[in-house]
Structures are given as C-alpha cells and as structure tokens.
C-alpha cells in the first residue's frame, strides 16, 4: 500500500513493508508498527519485525537491504 505523495519518510521511496513483504492484515494494511508511523524510517521504530522481542536489537537492521539503501550509514537510535 503506497503512501500519498508528500507524506512521511517513505515519500518517493519503496516502503520497507513492501520490500520485505511484511504480513498484511485483512483490509490490506501491514501489521508492522512502521506502517503506522510512516513519518520515520522503520529502523528507528521499536517493535518492528526485525528488532526481536525487545525491540532494541538493531543487528538485523544493519544488514537489511532497506536500511542499506535508505539509512545512509546513520547510527540507529530506536524510539
């Protein structure tokens, strides 16, 4: 599900939930918290699928193709 133009971090980019093929709820919306907080990149959002139970393990994010393409090597600070 694409973002409306001019909205959030994912404007002009392929959103992480599309690249990663995240689980989609009935009705078409991904179940990941990144979909609900589209103003931020997925790697800073606690509770995303890649972060494990605690939401603080960013090791998967650092090797993820989405972070590699859009993260620009920035430190990952989870909010």
Protein Blocks (a to p, Z undefined) as FASTA:
>chain_A
ZZdehiajknoiacfklmnopacdehiiafbfklmmmmbcfklpghiaklojnopacklm
mmpmklmmmnnopacddZZ
